[in-house]
Amino acid sequence: MRKTTKHKVYTLEEKIQIVLLYLDRHMGVTQIVRDFDLADDGVLYRWVKQYKETGTIIEKRGRGTKLEIPNKGRPRKTPEKTLEEMSKEELIERVRLLEDIKKSLACLDEQQKKNTK
């Protein structure tokens, strides 16, 4: 059994009519919320804002497609360059990084040996 009441779902045309009632000052916010069974006045204000910005009411919530939101999701990993493609500076940086990793591993290994004794 549902504890909360479910509000009516409106079509795009109905939403636009409701927004126009508000913008043309035919009805006030509280009367619109009450008569049209909106969840709260925030719903109406969101519709009005979208209508003023775009001339229509677009549902932006929920899942979007890659076409609608091109940079949606996790960024792709750039493929690693092969050693032949790397510049001299990149190769030097890579060698330094590997040496640092080796030193860290050696240090951890020594600490583990001291702790087990």
Disulfide bonds with the S-S distance in Angstrom:
none
